[in-house]
Amino acid sequence: MTKTTVELKDEHRAILRAIAVSRGWRGLSRAIEEAIEFYLEHHAESEVARSALVERRGAWSSDVARRNARTIAEVRRNWPSRSS
């Protein structure tokens, strides 16, 4: 383990503190460690997924790709926004 100093936004610190308190932990170290592990795991997964997509480039015909792009655009237009 290495001890270090990290600057956090106030809102991030508050969230991490709430997580630590809810789990009965003293301090933020374990909450920060969990957050970092979660990020690294999911970031690696997203990189694998992105690479897999790049490898499959051209697997769809132009027509299928256009239809899927239109469908995705339609879904995005109709997706409820957070402000709604």
N, C-alpha and C positions, 0 to 999 in steps of 0.2 A: 504494500500500500504506500501511496505517496500523498503527503499532505500538500494542499495547494489552496490558493485563493481564487475565488470565482466571483465575478460581478453578475448579479441577477437583477432583472427588472423587479420592481416592488410586487407586481401582481404574480409573477412566477414564484417569488419567495413565499408569498402568502399561500399560494396553492400547495407548494411543496411542504410548507409548515403544517397546513391542514391535513395533508396526507400523513405526515409523520405523527401528528397528534392522534389522528384516528386509529393509527396502528400501534400506539403506545411507545413510539420511538422517541428518544431524546435527541435533539438536534436534527439536522437536515441530511446528514451524510447518506443514510440508507435510502431515503427518498430520491436523492440525486443519483445515487448508484443505480437504482431501479430505472429511473428515467433514462439514463445513459444506455443501459443495457437494452431497454425497449427500443430506443432510437436506433442503436446499432443493428439490432436484429431485424427491424422492419426496413431500415435503409438498405441493408444487404439484400433483403427479399425484393425490394422494389428495383434494385439494380439488376438482379437476376431476371426479373420479369421484363424489364426494359430491354435487356440484351436479347431475351428470347423473342420479343417483338421485332427487334431490328433484324434478327436472323430470318424471320418469316416475311420480311418485306417482299412484296411482289407475289405472295401466295394467293391473293385474291385477284380476280380479274378486275379491270378498270370499272366495269359496270357494277359489280358487287361492292367494290370499294366506295363508289359514288353513292349507291343506295344506303350503305351502312353509315356513311358520313351524313347523309340527309336525315336518317333516323336518329343519329346521335344529336344532331343540331336541333331537331324537333323536341327530343326529350329534354335537352338543356333549356330550350325556350319555355317549356311547360313545367319545369321543375320548380317547386315552391322555393322562394328565396328565404334567407334567414330573417329578413326584415318584415316578412309577411305575417 
